[in-house]
Amino acid sequence: MSRTRRALVTALVAPLVGLALTQGEAAAAPGFQMPFPCNQVWSGQTRTAHSPANAVDFNRTDDVGDPVVASAAGTVTRVENEGSTSYGRWIEIGHGGGWRTRYAHLSVQRVSVGQAVSKGQRIGDVGTTGGSTGPHLHFEQRLDGVAQKVVFNGSQILYWGTRNYTSRNC
């Protein structure tokens, strides 16, 4: 490689070297929002005996069939139906950098694997499928396959207990 070409490559690549992620280093989380349409109020419950412990269950009165929307833009990576066990009908969306979200116990799944979705796009409906004991949305934010504590609008939700949250997924 000529000296001129080497200098050009160095000049173009050197500023990017510090931006590369190494194995085990996480990309910044997307700007996650609640998985419900704007201005809806939902009760979110977390508990230590939950599986996984960092998941949150959302519900409100008469919520069966209410819309569930994408918490951030991404690509649908899984659409599963485990029948009357575990998550029941569920969806997973990949958001890049190892981040994924899971939406479980759905009555209806409205997306398919490989589909690009935008933040706020309807992906399913609240239900009571799988091992659910009543209608609600089980929601997880995962990094490299591990459930993380849920964050909306840059703030972590309450752990351990119940609190009402208003969606800003507009």
DSSP file with accessible surface (Angstrom, degrees, kcal/mol):
  #  RESIDUE AA STRUCTURE BP1 BP2  ACC     N-H-->O    O-->H-N    N-H-->O    O-->H-N    TCO  KAPPA ALPHA  PHI   PSI    X-CA   Y-CA   Z-CA
    1    1 A M              0   0  139      0, 0.0     0, 0.0     0, 0.0     0, 0.0   0.000 360.0 360.0 360.0 134.9    0.0    0.0    0.0
    2    2 A S     >  -     0   0   69      1,-0.1     4,-2.6     4,-0.0     5,-0.2  -0.231 360.0-115.5 -68.5 157.9    1.4    3.4   -0.9
    3    3 A R  H  > S+     0   0  208      1,-0.2     4,-2.3     2,-0.2     5,-0.2   0.900 116.8  50.8 -60.7 -39.6    2.2    5.9    1.8
    4    4 A T  H  > S+     0   0  118      2,-0.2     4,-2.1     1,-0.2    -1,-0.2   0.935 111.7  46.3 -65.6 -44.5   -0.5    8.3    0.5
    5    5 A R  H  > S+     0   0  161      2,-0.2     4,-2.7     1,-0.2     5,-0.2   0.908 111.7  51.4 -65.8 -41.6   -3.1    5.6    0.5
    6    6 A R  H  X S+     0   0  132     -4,-2.6     4,-2.6     1,-0.2    -1,-0.2   0.918 110.1  49.9 -60.7 -42.0   -2.1    4.4    4.0
    7    7 A A  H  X S+     0   0   61     -4,-2.3     4,-2.5    -5,-0.2    -1,-0.2   0.908 110.9  49.5 -64.4 -39.3   -2.3    8.0    5.3
    8    8 A L  H  X S+     0   0  102     -4,-2.1     4,-2.1     2,-0.2    -2,-0.2   0.940 111.7  47.5 -65.5 -45.7   -5.8    8.3    3.8
    9    9 A V  H  X S+     0   0   61     -4,-2.7     4,-2.8     1,-0.2     5,-0.4   0.935 112.9  49.3 -61.1 -44.8   -7.0    5.1    5.3
   10   10 A T  H  X S+     0   0   84     -4,-2.6     4,-2.4     1,-0.2    -1,-0.2   0.925 110.2  51.0 -60.1 -43.4   -5.6    6.1    8.7
   11   11 A A  H  < S+     0   0   65     -4,-2.5    -1,-0.2     1,-0.2    -2,-0.2   0.868 116.6  40.5 -64.4 -34.4   -7.2    9.5    8.5
   12   12 A L  H  < S+     0   0  113     -4,-2.1     4,-0.2    -5,-0.2    -2,-0.2   0.860 122.8  37.1 -82.6 -35.3  -10.6    7.9    7.7
   13   13 A V  H >X S+     0   0   72     -4,-2.8     3,-1.6    -5,-0.2     4,-1.1   0.848  98.9  73.7 -89.5 -35.3  -10.5    5.0   10.1
   14   14 A A  H >X S+     0   0   57     -4,-2.4     3,-0.9    -5,-0.4     4,-0.6   0.877  94.4  52.6 -52.2 -44.0   -8.8    6.4   13.2
   15   15 A P  H 34 S+     0   0   92      0, 0.0    -1,-0.3     0, 0.0     3,-0.2   0.783 109.9  51.1 -65.1 -21.3  -11.8    8.5   14.3
   16   16 A L  H X> S+     0   0  103     -3,-1.6     3,-1.6    -4,-0.2     4,-0.7   0.679  86.2  83.8 -88.5 -17.0  -14.0    5.4   14.2
   17   17 A V  H X< S+     0   0   98     -4,-1.1     3,-1.1    -3,-0.9    -1,-0.2   0.906  89.1  51.7 -56.9 -42.7  -11.8    3.1   16.2
   18   18 A G  T 3< S+     0   0   74     -4,-0.6    -1,-0.3     1,-0.2    -2,-0.1   0.684 103.6  60.8 -69.7 -13.0  -13.1    4.4   19.5
   19   19 A L  T <4 S+     0   0  130     -3,-1.6    -1,-0.2    -4,-0.1    -2,-0.2   0.656  78.7 104.7 -89.3 -15.7  -16.7    3.8   18.4
   20   20 A A    <<  -     0   0   68     -3,-1.1     2,-0.4    -4,-0.7    -3,-0.0  -0.416  68.0-132.8 -69.9 138.3  -16.4    0.0   17.8
   21   21 A L        -     0   0   92     -2,-0.1     2,-0.2     4,-0.0     3,-0.1  -0.744  15.3-144.5 -90.3 138.2  -18.0   -2.2   20.5
   22   22 A T    >   -     0   0   97     -2,-0.4     3,-2.3     1,-0.1    -1,-0.0  -0.582  41.6 -71.7 -93.7 164.8  -16.0   -5.0   21.9
   23   23 A Q  T 3  S+     0   0  198      1,-0.3    -1,-0.1    -2,-0.2     3,-0.1  -0.295 123.3  18.6 -57.5 133.6  -17.5   -8.4   22.9
   24   24 A G  T 3  S+     0   0   72      1,-0.3     2,-0.5    -3,-0.1    -1,-0.3   0.344  95.1 120.0  87.8  -7.4  -19.6   -8.0   26.1
   25   25 A E    <   -     0   0   98     -3,-2.3    -1,-0.3     1,-0.0     2,-0.3  -0.809  58.5-135.8 -94.8 127.8  -19.9   -4.2   25.7
   26   26 A A        -     0   0   46     -2,-0.5     2,-0.2    -3,-0.1    72,-0.1  -0.585   5.6-130.3 -87.0 142.0  -23.5   -3.0   25.4
   27   27 A A        -     0   0   27     70,-0.9    -1,-0.1    -2,-0.3    69,-0.0  -0.506  47.7 -81.4 -76.6 156.9  -24.7   -0.5   22.9
   28   28 A A        -     0   0   95     -2,-0.2    -1,-0.1     1,-0.1    71,-0.1  -0.299  54.1-104.1 -58.9 142.9  -26.9    2.3   24.4
   29   29 A A        -     0   0   50      1,-0.1    -1,-0.1    -3,-0.1    68,-0.1  -0.380  36.8-106.4 -67.1 145.9  -30.5    1.2   25.0
   30   30 A P        -     0   0   35      0, 0.0     2,-2.4     0, 0.0    -1,-0.1  -0.235  44.2 -90.5 -61.3 165.0  -33.1    2.5   22.6
   31   31 A G        -     0   0   62    122,-0.1   122,-0.1   121,-0.1   121,-0.0  -0.474  58.1-159.0 -78.0  73.2  -35.4    5.3   23.8
   32   32 A F        -     0   0    8     -2,-2.4   121,-1.9   119,-0.1   122,-0.4  -0.227  12.2-171.4 -61.1 142.4  -37.9    2.7   25.1
   33   33 A Q        -     0   0   25     38,-1.8   118,-0.1   119,-0.2   134,-0.1  -0.749  38.3 -75.2-120.6 171.0  -41.5    3.8   25.6
   34   34 A M        -     0   0    4     -2,-0.2     2,-0.6   132,-0.1    -1,-0.1  -0.361  43.3-117.6 -64.9 151.6  -44.4    2.0   27.2
   35   35 A P  S    S+     0   0    0      0, 0.0    34,-1.9     0, 0.0    -1,-0.1  -0.066  88.0  80.7 -85.3  37.9  -46.0   -0.7   25.0
   36   36 A F  S    S-     0   0    0     -2,-0.6   133,-0.4    32,-0.2    32,-0.1  -0.965  90.3 -82.9-138.5 156.1  -49.4    1.1   24.9
   37   37 A P    >   -     0   0   36      0, 0.0     3,-1.7     0, 0.0   130,-0.3  -0.140  66.7 -71.6 -58.3 154.2  -50.8    4.0   22.9
   38   38 A a  T 3  S+     0   0   38    131,-1.0   130,-0.2     1,-0.2     3,-0.1  -0.072 113.3   9.8 -51.4 138.0  -50.1    7.5   24.1
   39   39 A N  T 3  S+     0   0  110    128,-2.9    -1,-0.2     1,-0.3     2,-0.2   0.350  87.3 135.4  73.4  -0.1  -51.8    8.8   27.2
   40   40 A Q    <   -     0   0   40     -3,-1.7   127,-2.8    -4,-0.1     2,-0.5  -0.549  49.0-138.4 -74.3 143.3  -53.2    5.5   28.3
   41   41 A V  E     +A  166   0A  66    125,-0.2     2,-0.3    -2,-0.2   125,-0.2  -0.910  25.7 177.4-106.6 128.2  -52.7    4.8   32.1
   42   42 A W  E     -A  165   0A   1    123,-2.7   123,-2.9    -2,-0.5     2,-0.5  -0.968  29.7-124.7-130.5 146.0  -51.6    1.2   33.1
   43   43 A S  E     -AB 164  59A  27     16,-2.4    16,-2.1    -2,-0.3     2,-0.5  -0.790  27.3-159.8 -88.8 124.0  -50.8   -0.4   36.4
   44   44 A G  E     -AB 163  58A   2    119,-3.2   119,-2.1    -2,-0.5     2,-0.4  -0.926   6.7-168.7-109.1 129.2  -47.3   -1.9   36.3
   45   45 A Q  E     +AB 162  57A  78     12,-2.6    12,-2.3    -2,-0.5     2,-0.3  -0.968   7.5 180.0-121.7 133.5  -46.4   -4.6   38.9
   46   46 A T  E     +A  161   0A   4    115,-2.6   115,-0.8    -2,-0.4     2,-0.3  -0.943   6.7 173.7-124.3 150.1  -43.0   -6.1   39.6
   47   47 A R    >   -     0   0   90      6,-0.4     3,-1.5    -2,-0.3     8,-0.1  -0.989  40.0-121.7-155.0 151.0  -42.2   -8.8   42.2
   48   48 A T  T 3  S+     0   0  103     -2,-0.3     5,-0.1     1,-0.3    -1,-0.1   0.791 110.7  57.0 -66.5 -27.7  -39.2  -10.8   43.2
   49   49 A A  T 3  S+     0   0   91      4,-0.1    -1,-0.3     3,-0.1     2,-0.1   0.454  84.2 110.8 -84.0   1.3  -41.0  -14.1   42.6
   50   50 A H  S <  S-     0   0   22     -3,-1.5     4,-0.1     3,-0.2     3,-0.1  -0.396  76.6-103.7 -73.5 153.2  -41.7  -13.2   38.9
   51   51 A S  S    S+     0   0  100      1,-0.3     2,-0.1     2,-0.1    -2,-0.1  -0.964 114.9  19.0-125.0 115.5  -39.9  -15.0   36.1
   52   52 A P  S >  S-     0   0   32      0, 0.0     3,-2.0     0, 0.0    -1,-0.3   0.661  91.6-143.8 -74.8 158.5  -37.8  -13.3   35.1
   53   53 A A  T 3  S+     0   0   36      1,-0.3    -6,-0.4    -5,-0.1    -3,-0.2   0.786  96.4  57.9 -60.1 -29.4  -37.6  -11.0   38.1
   54   54 A N  T 3  S+     0   0   42     93,-0.1    96,-0.6    -8,-0.1    -1,-0.3   0.485  85.6 103.5 -84.2   0.5  -37.0   -7.9   36.0
   55   55 A A    <   -     0   0    0     -3,-2.0     2,-0.4    -8,-0.1    -8,-0.3  -0.322  60.6-144.2 -75.7 163.2  -40.2   -8.3   33.9
   56   56 A V  E     - C   0 139A   0     83,-2.3    83,-2.9   -10,-0.1     2,-0.5  -0.983   1.1-146.0-129.3 142.2  -43.2   -6.2   34.5
   57   57 A D  E     -BC  45 138A  12    -12,-2.3   -12,-2.6    -2,-0.4     2,-0.4  -0.949  17.3-161.8-106.6 126.7  -46.9   -7.1   34.3
   58   58 A F  E     +BC  44 137A   0     79,-3.0    79,-2.5    -2,-0.5     2,-0.3  -0.902  20.2 150.0-108.9 136.4  -49.3   -4.4   33.0
   59   59 A N  E     +B   43   0A  70    -16,-2.1   -16,-2.4    -2,-0.4     2,-0.3  -0.980  16.3 175.4-155.0 167.7  -53.0   -4.4   33.5
   60   60 A R    >   -     0   0   81     -2,-0.3     3,-1.0   -18,-0.2   -18,-0.1  -0.942  52.0 -59.8-160.3 168.2  -56.1   -2.2   33.9
   61   61 A T  T 3  S-     0   0  123     -2,-0.3    -2,-0.0     1,-0.3     0, 0.0  -0.276 118.2  -1.1 -59.2 136.1  -59.8   -2.8   34.1
   62   62 A D  T 3  S+     0   0  146      1,-0.1    -1,-0.3    73,-0.0    -3,-0.0   0.871  83.5 150.2  53.0  47.6  -61.3   -4.5   31.1
   63   63 A D    X   +     0   0    5     -3,-1.0     3,-2.5    72,-0.1    63,-0.3   0.563  20.5 122.5 -91.5  -5.4  -58.0   -4.7   29.2
   64   64 A V  T 3  S+     0   0   87      1,-0.3    63,-0.2    71,-0.1    42,-0.0  -0.349  85.3  13.5 -58.6 126.6  -58.6   -7.9   27.2
   65   65 A G  T 3  S+     0   0   28     61,-2.8    -1,-0.3     1,-0.3    62,-0.1   0.344  90.4 143.2  89.2  -6.5  -58.2   -6.9   23.5
   66   66 A D    <   -     0   0   32     -3,-2.5    60,-2.6     1,-0.1    -1,-0.3  -0.364  60.1 -92.9 -63.8 148.5  -56.5   -3.6   24.2
   67   67 A P  E     -I  125   0B  29      0, 0.0     2,-0.4     0, 0.0    58,-0.2  -0.351  32.2-158.4 -67.3 140.2  -53.8   -2.6   21.8
   68   68 A V  E     -I  124   0B   0     56,-2.8    55,-2.9   -32,-0.1    56,-1.6  -0.973  17.3-167.0-112.8 130.6  -50.2   -3.5   22.5
   69   69 A V  E     -I  122   0B   5    -34,-1.9    53,-0.2    -2,-0.4     2,-0.1  -0.818  30.6 -85.2-120.4 159.8  -47.7   -1.4   20.5
   70   70 A A        -     0   0    0     51,-2.2    50,-2.6    48,-0.4     3,-0.1  -0.408  27.4-148.2 -64.4 132.0  -43.9   -1.6   19.9
   71   71 A S  S    S-     0   0    0      1,-0.2   -38,-1.8    48,-0.2     2,-0.3   0.722  81.5  -3.7 -73.5 -23.9  -41.9    0.0   22.7
   72   72 A A  S    S-     0   0    6    -40,-0.2    -1,-0.2    46,-0.1    29,-0.1  -0.960  91.9 -80.6-159.2 161.6  -39.2    1.1   20.1
   73   73 A A  S    S+     0   0   59     -2,-0.3     2,-0.3    -3,-0.1    45,-0.2  -0.320  70.3 110.5 -66.2 150.8  -38.6    0.6   16.4
   74   74 A G  E     -D  117   0A  16     43,-2.3    43,-3.1    26,-0.0     2,-0.4  -0.979  62.3 -67.6 174.9-159.9  -37.1   -2.6   15.3
   75   75 A T  E     -DE 116  94A  68     19,-2.3    19,-3.1    -2,-0.3     2,-0.3  -0.979  43.9-114.1-125.4 133.2  -37.5   -6.0   13.5
   76   76 A V  E     + E   0  93A   1     39,-2.7    38,-3.2    -2,-0.4    17,-0.3  -0.503  35.6 173.7 -67.6 122.7  -39.8   -8.8   14.7
   77   77 A T  E     +     0   0A  40     15,-2.4     2,-0.3    -2,-0.3    16,-0.2   0.660  62.0  20.9-105.0 -24.6  -37.5  -11.7   15.6
   78   78 A R  E     + E   0  92A  88     14,-1.6    14,-2.5    34,-0.1     2,-0.4  -0.991  45.2 179.5-148.5 141.3  -40.0  -14.2   17.1
   79   79 A V  E     + E   0  91A  43     -2,-0.3     2,-0.3    12,-0.2    12,-0.2  -0.931  29.7 172.9-136.4 108.4  -43.7  -14.8   17.0
   80   80 A E  E     - E   0  90A  71     10,-2.6    10,-2.5    -2,-0.4     2,-0.4  -0.855  29.7-161.7-123.3 155.9  -44.5  -17.8   19.2
   81   81 A N  E     + E   0  89A  84     -2,-0.3     8,-0.3     8,-0.2     3,-0.1  -0.903  10.0 175.3-135.8 105.2  -47.6  -19.7   20.5
   82   82 A E    >   -     0   0   63      6,-2.2     3,-1.6    -2,-0.4     6,-0.2   0.093  36.5-138.6 -96.0  19.1  -46.8  -22.0   23.5
   83   83 A G  T 3  S-     0   0   40      1,-0.2    47,-1.0     5,-0.1    -1,-0.3  -0.325  70.1 -12.2  64.6-130.5  -50.4  -22.9   24.0
   84   84 A S  T 3  S+     0   0  102     45,-0.1     2,-0.3    -3,-0.1    -1,-0.2   0.233 120.8  80.8 -93.1  15.7  -51.6  -23.0   27.6
   85   85 A T  S X  S-     0   0   83     -3,-1.6     3,-2.1    46,-0.1    -3,-0.2  -0.800  92.1 -23.4-119.7 161.6  -48.0  -22.9   29.1
   86   86 A S  T 3  S-     0   0   66     44,-0.3    45,-2.8    -2,-0.3    46,-0.2  -0.058 127.0  -4.0  49.9-127.3  -45.4  -20.2   29.8
   87   87 A Y  T 3  S-     0   0   30      1,-0.2    18,-2.3    43,-0.2    19,-0.3   0.575  82.4-161.9 -73.4 -13.4  -45.8  -17.0   27.7
   88   88 A G    <   +     0   0    0     -3,-2.1    -6,-2.2    -6,-0.2     2,-0.5  -0.461  69.5   8.2  65.2-127.9  -48.7  -18.3   25.6
   89   89 A R  E    S+E   81   0A  85     17,-0.5    17,-2.3    -8,-0.3    16,-0.6  -0.757  90.6 162.4 -84.4 123.5  -48.8  -16.1   22.5
   90   90 A W  E     -EF  80 104A   3    -10,-2.5   -10,-2.6    -2,-0.5     2,-0.3  -0.956  28.5-153.0-146.4 162.1  -45.8  -13.8   22.5
   91   91 A I  E     -EF  79 103A   0     12,-2.1    12,-2.4    -2,-0.3     2,-0.4  -0.973   4.1-161.1-132.6 144.5  -43.7  -11.6   20.3
   92   92 A E  E     -EF  78 102A   8    -14,-2.5   -15,-2.4    -2,-0.3   -14,-1.6  -0.994   6.9-164.0-127.1 136.8  -40.0  -10.5   20.5
   93   93 A I  E     -EF  76 101A   0      8,-2.3     8,-2.1    -2,-0.4     2,-0.4  -0.979  11.9-141.8-121.0 131.4  -38.6   -7.4   18.7
   94   94 A G  E     -EF  75 100A  14    -19,-3.1   -19,-2.3    -2,-0.4     6,-0.2  -0.767  16.5-179.4 -90.9 135.4  -34.9   -6.8   18.1
   95   95 A H  E     -     0   0A  29      4,-3.2     5,-0.2    -2,-0.4    -1,-0.1   0.282  46.7-101.8-116.7   4.8  -33.8   -3.2   18.4
   96   96 A G  E >  S+ F   0  99A  51      3,-0.6     3,-1.8   -21,-0.1    -1,-0.3   0.031  96.6  62.3  90.6 157.4  -30.1   -3.5   17.6
   97   97 A G  T 3  S-     0   0   41      1,-0.3   -70,-0.9    -3,-0.1     3,-0.1   0.716 131.1 -60.1  64.4  22.0  -27.0   -3.6   19.9
   98   98 A G  T 3  S+     0   0   28      1,-0.3    46,-2.3    45,-0.1    47,-0.5   0.416 102.7 134.9  87.8  -2.2  -28.3   -6.7   21.6
   99   99 A W  E <   +FG  96 143A  25     -3,-1.8    -4,-3.2    44,-0.2    -3,-0.6  -0.666  23.6 164.2 -87.9 135.6  -31.5   -5.1   22.8
  100  100 A R  E     -FG  94 142A  97     42,-2.5    42,-3.5    -2,-0.3     2,-0.4  -0.967  23.0-146.7-141.6 155.5  -34.9   -6.9   22.5
  101  101 A T  E     -FG  93 141A   0     -8,-2.1    -8,-2.3    -2,-0.3     2,-0.4  -0.957   9.6-153.7-123.2 146.7  -38.3   -6.5   23.9
  102  102 A R  E     -FG  92 140A  32     38,-2.2    38,-1.9    -2,-0.4     2,-0.4  -0.969   6.7-169.9-122.2 140.6  -40.8   -9.3   24.7
  103  103 A Y  E     -FG  91 139A   0    -12,-2.4   -12,-2.1    -2,-0.4     2,-0.3  -0.988  20.8-177.3-129.7 114.1  -44.6   -9.0   24.9
  104  104 A A  E     +FG  90 138A   1     34,-2.6    34,-1.6    -2,-0.4    23,-0.2  -0.782  49.0  34.4-124.7 164.1  -46.4  -12.1   26.3
  105  105 A H  S    S+     0   0   16    -18,-2.3    24,-0.9   -16,-0.6    22,-0.4   0.676  75.0 168.1  71.6  25.0  -49.9  -13.5   27.1
  106  106 A L        -     0   0    0    -17,-2.3   -17,-0.5   -19,-0.3    20,-0.2  -0.336  37.5-153.2 -67.8 147.1  -51.3  -11.8   23.9
  107  107 A S  S    S+     0   0   41     18,-2.2     2,-0.3     1,-0.3    19,-0.1   0.779  86.3  20.6 -85.1 -30.1  -54.8  -12.7   22.6
  108  108 A V  E     -J  125   0B  55     17,-0.8    17,-1.9   -19,-0.1     2,-0.5  -0.999  64.8-152.3-140.5 138.6  -53.7  -11.7   19.1
  109  109 A Q  E     -J  124   0B  37     -2,-0.3    15,-0.3    15,-0.2   -30,-0.0  -0.961  11.6-176.9-109.0 125.6  -50.4  -11.4   17.4
  110  110 A R        +     0   0  123     13,-3.4     2,-0.3    -2,-0.5    14,-0.2   0.189  58.0  61.4-110.5  13.4  -50.5   -8.8   14.5
  111  111 A V        -     0   0   14     12,-0.4     2,-0.3     6,-0.0    12,-0.0  -0.858  65.1-139.7-133.2 169.4  -47.0   -9.1   13.1
  112  112 A S    >   -     0   0   71     -2,-0.3     3,-2.0   -21,-0.0   -36,-0.3  -0.916  37.7 -80.1-131.4 158.8  -44.7  -11.7   11.5
  113  113 A V  T 3  S+     0   0   93     -2,-0.3   -36,-0.2     1,-0.3     3,-0.1  -0.273 116.2  22.8 -57.9 135.0  -41.0  -12.6   11.8
  114  114 A G  T 3  S+     0   0   54    -38,-3.2    -1,-0.3     1,-0.3     2,-0.3   0.242  89.2 134.3  91.9 -11.1  -38.8  -10.3    9.8
  115  115 A Q    <   -     0   0   61     -3,-2.0   -39,-2.7   -39,-0.1     2,-0.3  -0.510  54.0-131.5 -75.2 133.1  -41.3   -7.5    9.7
  116  116 A A  E     -D   75   0A  75     -2,-0.3     2,-0.3   -41,-0.2   -41,-0.2  -0.678  27.7-168.7 -79.9 135.8  -40.0   -4.0   10.5
  117  117 A V  E     -D   74   0A   7    -43,-3.1   -43,-2.3    -2,-0.3     2,-0.3  -0.951  12.3-138.0-126.9 149.4  -42.1   -2.1   13.0
  118  118 A S    >   -     0   0   66     -2,-0.3     3,-2.3   -45,-0.2   -48,-0.4  -0.690  40.4 -83.4-101.2 157.8  -42.0    1.5   14.1
  119  119 A K  T 3  S+     0   0   89      1,-0.3   -48,-0.2    -2,-0.3     3,-0.1  -0.363 119.2  19.6 -56.7 131.1  -42.3    2.8   17.7
  120  120 A G  T 3  S+     0   0   29    -50,-2.6    -1,-0.3     1,-0.3     2,-0.3   0.386  88.7 139.3  88.1  -4.4  -46.0    2.9   18.6
  121  121 A Q    <   -     0   0   61     -3,-2.3   -51,-2.2   -51,-0.1    -1,-0.3  -0.543  61.7-109.0 -75.1 136.1  -47.1    0.5   15.9
  122  122 A R  E     +I   69   0B  97     -2,-0.3   -53,-0.3   -53,-0.2    -1,-0.1  -0.471  44.7 165.5 -66.5 127.2  -49.8   -2.0   17.0
  123  123 A I  E     -     0   0B   0    -55,-2.9   -13,-3.4     1,-0.3   -12,-0.4   0.548  59.1 -26.8-117.6 -17.8  -48.2   -5.5   17.3
  124  124 A G  E     -IJ  68 109B   0    -56,-1.6   -56,-2.8   -15,-0.3     2,-0.4  -0.961  61.2 -94.0-174.4-171.3  -50.8   -7.4   19.2
  125  125 A D  E     -IJ  67 108B  11    -17,-1.9   -18,-2.2    -2,-0.3   -17,-0.8  -0.971  40.5-100.3-129.6 144.7  -53.7   -7.3   21.8
  126  126 A V        +     0   0    0    -60,-2.6   -61,-2.8    -2,-0.4     2,-0.2  -0.309  56.6 152.2 -60.4 139.2  -53.7   -7.9   25.6
  127  127 A G  B     -K  136   0C   1      9,-0.7     9,-2.1   -22,-0.4   -21,-0.1  -0.716  51.9-114.0-147.9-159.7  -54.8  -11.4   26.5
  128  128 A T        +     0   0   69      7,-0.2   -22,-0.2    -2,-0.2     2,-0.1  -0.219  58.0 140.3-143.8  42.6  -54.6  -14.2   29.0
  129  129 A T    >   +     0   0   35    -24,-0.9     3,-0.8   -42,-0.2   -45,-0.1  -0.371  50.5  15.0 -87.2 168.0  -52.8  -17.0   27.1
  130  130 A G  T 3  S-     0   0   13    -47,-1.0   -44,-0.3     1,-0.2   -43,-0.2  -0.426 129.1 -17.3  74.2-142.3  -50.2  -19.3   28.4
  131  131 A G  T 3  S+     0   0   51    -45,-2.8    -1,-0.2    -2,-0.1   -44,-0.1   0.191  96.4 136.7 -85.3  19.0  -49.6  -19.7   32.1
  132  132 A S    <   -     0   0   21     -3,-0.8    -4,-0.1   -46,-0.2    -2,-0.0  -0.362  45.7-157.8 -67.8 143.3  -51.4  -16.4   32.8
  133  133 A T  S    S-     0   0  150      1,-0.3    -1,-0.1    -2,-0.1    -5,-0.1   0.378  77.3  -8.3 -99.9   2.0  -53.9  -16.3   35.7
  134  134 A G  S    S-     0   0   23     -5,-0.1    -1,-0.3    -7,-0.1    -7,-0.1  -0.932  96.8 -57.7 177.7 165.7  -55.7  -13.3   34.3
  135  135 A P  S    S+     0   0   51      0, 0.0     2,-0.3     0, 0.0    -7,-0.2  -0.360  73.2 115.4 -64.5 133.8  -55.5  -10.8   31.5
  136  136 A H  B     -K  127   0C  21     -9,-2.1    -9,-0.7   -31,-0.3     2,-0.5  -0.935  61.1-102.4-176.4 170.5  -52.4   -8.6   31.4
  137  137 A L  E     -C   58   0A   0    -79,-2.5   -79,-3.0    -2,-0.3     2,-0.5  -0.958  24.4-153.8-109.3 122.9  -49.3   -7.9   29.3
  138  138 A H  E     -CG  57 104A   4    -34,-1.6   -34,-2.6    -2,-0.5     2,-0.4  -0.856  23.0-171.9 -90.7 125.4  -46.1   -9.4   30.5
  139  139 A F  E     +CG  56 103A   0    -83,-2.9   -83,-2.3    -2,-0.5     2,-0.3  -0.968  11.5 179.2-129.4 137.3  -43.3   -7.1   29.2
  140  140 A E  E     - G   0 102A   0    -38,-1.9   -38,-2.2    -2,-0.4     2,-0.5  -0.989  19.9-154.5-134.8 145.3  -39.5   -7.5   29.2
  141  141 A Q  E     -HG 148 101A   3      7,-0.6     7,-3.4    -2,-0.3     2,-0.4  -0.992  28.2-169.1-112.4 123.3  -36.5   -5.5   28.0
  142  142 A R  E     -HG 147 100A  36    -42,-3.5   -42,-2.5    -2,-0.5     2,-0.5  -0.919  18.0-162.8-121.3 142.5  -33.6   -7.8   27.3
  143  143 A L  E >  S-HG 146  99A  22      3,-2.6     3,-2.0    -2,-0.4   -44,-0.2  -0.991  82.9 -18.2-122.8 120.2  -29.9   -7.2   26.6
  144  144 A D  T 3  S-     0   0  104    -46,-2.3    -1,-0.1    -2,-0.5   -45,-0.1   0.866 130.9 -50.2  50.5  40.4  -28.0  -10.1   25.0
  145  145 A G  T 3  S+     0   0   43    -47,-0.5     2,-0.5     1,-0.2    -1,-0.3   0.404 115.7 111.6  86.3  -1.8  -30.7  -12.5   26.2
  146  146 A V  E <  S-H  143   0A  89     -3,-2.0    -3,-2.6   -94,-0.0    -1,-0.2  -0.915  71.2-117.8-112.1 128.3  -30.8  -11.3   29.8
  147  147 A A  E     -H  142   0A   9     -2,-0.5    -5,-0.3    -5,-0.2     2,-0.2  -0.404  33.8-161.7 -63.8 130.5  -33.9   -9.5   31.2
  148  148 A Q  E     -H  141   0A  61     -7,-3.4    -7,-0.6    -2,-0.1     2,-0.2  -0.697  33.3 -83.1-106.0 163.6  -32.9   -6.0   32.4
  149  149 A K        -     0   0   80     -2,-0.2     2,-0.1     1,-0.1   -94,-0.1  -0.494  59.6-105.6 -66.7 134.8  -34.8   -3.6   34.7
  150  150 A V        -     0   0    0    -96,-0.6     7,-2.3    -2,-0.2     2,-0.4  -0.400  38.4-171.1 -72.5 136.4  -37.4   -1.9   32.6
  151  151 A V  E     -L  156   0D  50      5,-0.2     2,-0.4    -2,-0.1     5,-0.2  -0.992   6.9-179.0-129.5 131.9  -36.8    1.8   31.6
  152  152 A F  E >  S-L  155   0D  11      3,-2.5     3,-2.5    -2,-0.4  -119,-0.2  -0.992  75.0  -0.5-126.6 141.5  -39.3    4.2   30.0
  153  153 A N  T 3  S-     0   0   84   -121,-1.9    -1,-0.1    -2,-0.4  -120,-0.1   0.846 131.7 -58.8  52.0  32.5  -38.5    7.8   29.0
  154  154 A G  T 3  S+     0   0   71   -122,-0.4     2,-0.4     1,-0.2    -1,-0.3   0.522 117.4 106.1  79.0   3.8  -35.0    7.3   30.5
  155  155 A S  E <   -L  152   0D  80     -3,-2.5    -3,-2.5     0, 0.0    -1,-0.2  -0.960  69.4-122.9-121.8 136.6  -36.3    6.4   34.0
  156  156 A Q  E     -L  151   0D 108     -2,-0.4    -5,-0.2    -5,-0.2     3,-0.1  -0.467  31.2-119.8 -72.1 141.2  -36.4    3.0   35.6
  157  157 A I        -     0   0    7     -7,-2.3     2,-0.2    -2,-0.2    -1,-0.1  -0.238  43.3 -74.6 -72.4 170.7  -39.8    1.8   36.8
  158  158 A L        -     0   0   52   -114,-0.1     2,-0.4     2,-0.0     3,-0.4  -0.485  48.3-143.5 -69.3 129.7  -40.6    1.0   40.4
  159  159 A Y  S    S+     0   0   31      1,-0.3     3,-0.1    -2,-0.2  -112,-0.1  -0.999  73.7  16.4-125.0 128.3  -39.1   -2.3   41.7
  160  160 A W  S    S+     0   0  109     -2,-0.4     2,-0.3  -114,-0.2    -1,-0.3   0.671 115.1  27.7-112.2 124.1  -40.7   -4.1   43.8
  161  161 A G  E    S-A   46   0A  24   -115,-0.8  -115,-2.6    -3,-0.4     2,-0.4  -0.987  84.0 -62.3 158.3-159.8  -44.3   -3.1   43.9
  162  162 A T  E     +A   45   0A  77     -2,-0.3     2,-0.3  -117,-0.2  -117,-0.2  -0.966  43.7 163.3-128.0 138.9  -47.1   -1.6   41.8
  163  163 A R  E     -A   44   0A 126   -119,-2.1  -119,-3.2    -2,-0.4     2,-0.3  -0.990  35.5-114.8-150.2 150.5  -47.4    1.9   40.3
  164  164 A N  E     -A   43   0A 111     -2,-0.3     2,-0.4  -121,-0.2  -121,-0.2  -0.709  32.0-168.5 -87.3 140.6  -49.5    3.5   37.6
  165  165 A Y  E     -A   42   0A  33   -123,-2.9  -123,-2.7    -2,-0.3     2,-0.5  -0.974  14.8-142.4-130.3 143.0  -47.7    4.7   34.5
  166  166 A T  E     -A   41   0A  56     -2,-0.4  -125,-0.2  -125,-0.2     2,-0.1  -0.910  26.9-121.4-106.8 127.4  -48.9    7.0   31.7
  167  167 A S        -     0   0    0   -127,-2.8  -128,-2.9    -2,-0.5  -134,-0.0  -0.427  25.1-177.7 -69.7 137.0  -47.8    6.1   28.2
  168  168 A R        +     0   0  122   -130,-0.2     2,-2.0    -2,-0.1  -130,-0.1  -0.042  43.3 127.1-115.2  23.5  -45.8    8.7   26.2
  169  169 A N              0   0    5   -133,-0.4  -131,-1.0  -132,-0.1    -2,-0.1  -0.551 360.0 360.0 -83.5  73.5  -45.6    6.4   23.2
  170  170 A a              0   0  105     -2,-2.0    -2,-0.1  -133,-0.2   -51,-0.0  -0.725 360.0 360.0-102.2 360.0  -47.0    9.0   20.8
